[in-house]
Amino acid sequence: MAINPTLQPKLTFIHGLRHRILLILALLAPTAGIAGPAIQHWTTSNGVQVYFVPAPDLPMVDVRIVIDAGSARDGQLPGLAFLSNKLIKDGDFGLDADQVATGFERVGARFSTTCYRDMAIIDLRSLTDPELLNPTIQLAAQLVTKPAFQEDSLERERQILLVALQERLQSPSDIANDAFMAALYADHPYATPTEGTVASVKAIKRSDLVTFHNRYYVGRNTTVAIVGALNRATAEKLAWSMVKDIPAGRGAPMLTPLATPPADKTTNNAQIRIQHPSTQTHILIGQPGISYDDADYFPLYVGNHILGGSGLVSRISEEIREKRGLSYSAYSYFNPMRQAGPFVIGLQTRNDQANEAHKVALETIKQFIETGPTVTELEESKQNITGGFPLRLSSNKKIIGMLATIGFYQLPLDYLDTFTTKVDLVSVEMIKEAFTRRVHPEKMATIMVGNLESE
């Protein structure tokens, strides 16, 4: 990929700009209002949903392409979505991985890929100068629409992934996470690790990657988020340049719904204890929780901020760390996904304290469900959430993350504008009712990984 030598001064400018960006954002953040940025939305002729926020302060643009092609679409080959996404940046039919990396480096751009259970992500960052942006977009579009999935690249990434999977089998935290998701989701697609298993990764063939890409990397399955110093016309041109060669295709089918069982329904309370020669026991407790469009989202979100989501001042941290010294860090969170993502309570403790810490965690949750938060706790939590809200939108990177989430999960365009209002509307009774309906300590799965023989 040739580049005009006269662009060198611009590329030198990039390096200095990156350092100055952080300083500018730090100065801007305290004065930002709590209203969200104005979101513009349109649909391309091949079905791609595009979301755009102008950000004129810096001469740069971020693009995030989100495809409903996460590991929940793996089928019988766990790791397929992960490898398909990973190999996109390894070249098309005209360029290999080194040439791709050099191509982006020459124009000062950044290109990366990520895969989760719900989605596959392609991120691109570039300066808006046309002499730098145009070749960046051209190269990125080639990779997204026409990846080569070369055999040598597949074998290289396969071996790298197999080494990582072997390392996961030695990591108590990874062992706990994998066992936790398997216990919560059983035969649901969320149960399987995004990176797959040793056996499944060994079985993946190039033809599997091609079939997966052809099925899921299509217009009706794709969302594009753009944040940067562009006007609407330029943003539309950029988006179309990225996706014009993507076939419209078919949207991915709805995942199997997985709802939290009602309080009066009997379910198994799994407790899985895994022996591992570690100095501490890793404990995860939880159940399927909520999706992004859940009616109880805000009461559960605010309630959990008090229960275990606000660091050292949360109820769980107070009971486990401050009062009893059982753990350095104890927390809880809801991870909303397309279907009910997990509600997680987590901590690490000395092996001989594992049972006590587990008991205290469950008792703390039960008490919170019975009594709810105090009025003071609720008001302090609301102030903390709404006061910190501008920081969630203090950079292009943060904005594009929120924008892509809004687009992928089809949240309303005023989601950011109404977020703090909905937080302020949450009451003590709303939290108590939501937690009573949705959180069932007696039915939660518990995973313990550690040297449990030393208890």
CORNOR-V998249 format. One line per field, one symbol per residue. phi: phi as a letter, one per 20 degrees, with the letter a starting at -180 (. if undefined). Layout:
phi->???
//
This chain:
phi->.fcfgfeggffffgfffgffgfffffffgfeffeffffddbbcffdnfedcccfbffcfbbdccdddfbeffefmecgnffffgfffgeepdfdceffffgfgfffdmdccbcbccfebdccdccbfeggfdfgfffffffgffecfelfgffgfffffffffffffffdefffgfffffffffdlefgffeggfncgffffefdgfffffffffdecgfdccddccrecefffffffgfffdfeeffmdfffffgfceffffeefcfdfcdddfbfdfceecccragdcdfeffegfgfffffgffbddmfefgffffeeffdmebfccbbaedfcfdfffecdcacbggfdgffffffgffffgffffdmffffgffffgfffffefgffcebgffffffffffffeleffegffegfffffffdgfffffffffddcgfdfecdccreffef
//
